[in-house]
Amino acid sequence: MSVVQQLSPGWLLDHLSFINKINYLVHQPHEPCCRKNESTSVCFDSLQTDSMSSFGSSATLIASDSTTKPENKDGGNCRMFTQKYAFRSELFDVTKPYITAAVHEECQQSNEKEDAMNSVKKEISTSIIGKKRKKCVVFNQGELDAMEYHTKIRELILDGSLKLIQEGLKSGFLYQFFEKQDKCSEPNAIPHDACSLSGLCEMAKHLPALSEKELQTLQLIEEDLSVAEQDLFSRVVENNSSFSKMITLMGQKYLLPPNCSFLLSDISCMQPLLNCRKTFDVIVIDPPWQNKSVKRSNRYSYLSPLQIQQIPIHQLAAPNCLVVTWVTNRQKHLRFVKEELFPSWSVETLAEWHWVKVSSEITKTGEFVFPLDSPHKKPYEGLILGRVQGKTTLPLRSTDVKVPPIPDHKLIVSVPCVLHSHKPPLAEVLKDYIKPDGECLELFARNLQPGWTSWGNEVLKFQHMDYFIALESGC
């Protein structure tokens, strides 16, 4: 369970616990069993470590269980063992200020920036509208809109978060650290992207086209040892096993959780997902919004509002489908979703929720990853929820299942992952608002979840083995 506490303001989530309760157990053959597959571009991992370099301790494989499979095609016994993996807990070691390896260098250069920001923060209030910043810079309309919005939701964020945090402290989930780490101390090393999945998706467009039959869903079963590399780009891949799978793509290893499916492609190659002729009861969307920071850092490719609007939600959504869209704190994006994007998809806006990010070092009064009134960064992000309207209910769909109305302005409080845009899981939070055993889809996903279909040009990003460690026998 990722939900630690549920109160009237919302939910307190444990993101790390959610990941590690996934059954990341991999049946792996010893070396002789997969030697015959050495020429295959993508194969399920063996005890042999890949010749490509690996960043983390996850390259260490320790057998925690052993079984003997029936004879293989070569006539020999295939010795198998089971390895368990866990997500690296240090990737949730978030202290205040919110510092990761990417910004650690800035902290070393000067601490005066924070002092300057604090002095500006004291001047921020509802009466600041129209005044000038230092250096005589006038607030633009976007900044004024953001201030007005912040004023509206500030008490909601503050009061609701404190209630959830206090319950978390009582339950022992959140606890106080008496020895505060120095904010500029050397942070834990964070793995860098070993390869660009989005770049591979772009290259895959130039691969030979597959036939209609070849484009059918690729189902991985227990006995599968290999899969052609091209299949990972052009087909929906399903792991219907009760165990996880490990695949190697361009020399990099990725863990697939049990009972998941995914399509690795960009927005121009979504047809294989539509070919499945499956509709979904909940669709979670995390669009790559355009903003100045993304332009400067070139961290990921972004889409224009028109491109996001062209996503074929109508073809993917079941009747009464719940659509959840992550938005940044830019009021321009918030208005676009409510006034243009959802109407173009025949989605009625029903609620606005807020993800509040708290530090893993929490005092009695609570501590956000950024100051709540910071003029630069806010410790919260938004979600817009709505339902698809006007679609006829299919005969096979149950019409007598009643779900409660979606409440407005709920909070989701959690310690965020230090990896950029690794959003908290919404499966348990949304389950009361969709029918039982509903089909779930995440668009622009960067990780996989059991029971969900995931699509995106970085859909395997946080499944990379560098983010996992191998557990010792008996763990």
Salt bridges, closest charged atoms under 4 A:
GLU31 OE2 - ARG35 NH2 2.79
ASP45 OD1 - LYS253 NZ 3.26
GLU90 OE2 - ARG88 NE 2.70
GLU114 OE1 - LYS183 NZ 2.35
GLU143 OE2 - ARG133 NH2 2.47
ASP145 OD2 - ARG335 NH1 3.51
GLU155 OE2 - ARG154 NH1 3.12
GLU167 OE2 - LYS170 NZ 3.43
GLU186 OE1 - HIS104 NE2 3.67
ASP193 OD2 - LYS461 NZ 3.51
GLU202 OE1 - LYS205 NZ 3.16
ASP231 OD1 - ARG235 NH1 3.38
ASP266 OD2 - LYS205 NZ 2.73
ASP281 OD1 - ARG397 NH1 2.77
ASP286 OD2 - LYS423 NZ 3.08
ASP286 OD2 - ARG446 NH1 3.16
GLU352 OE1 - LYS338 NZ 2.94
GLU361 OE1 - LYS180 NZ 3.85
ASP373 OD1 - HIS150 NE2 2.79
ASP373 OD1 - ARG154 NE 2.74
GLU381 OE2 - LYS357 NZ 2.82
GLU381 OE1 - LYS423 NZ 3.89
ASP408 OD2 - HIS409 NE2 3.67
GLU439 OE1 - LYS278 NZ 3.84
GLU458 OE1 - ARG446 NE 3.64
GLU458 OE2 - LYS461 NZ 3.86
ASP466 OD2 - HIS464 ND1 3.60
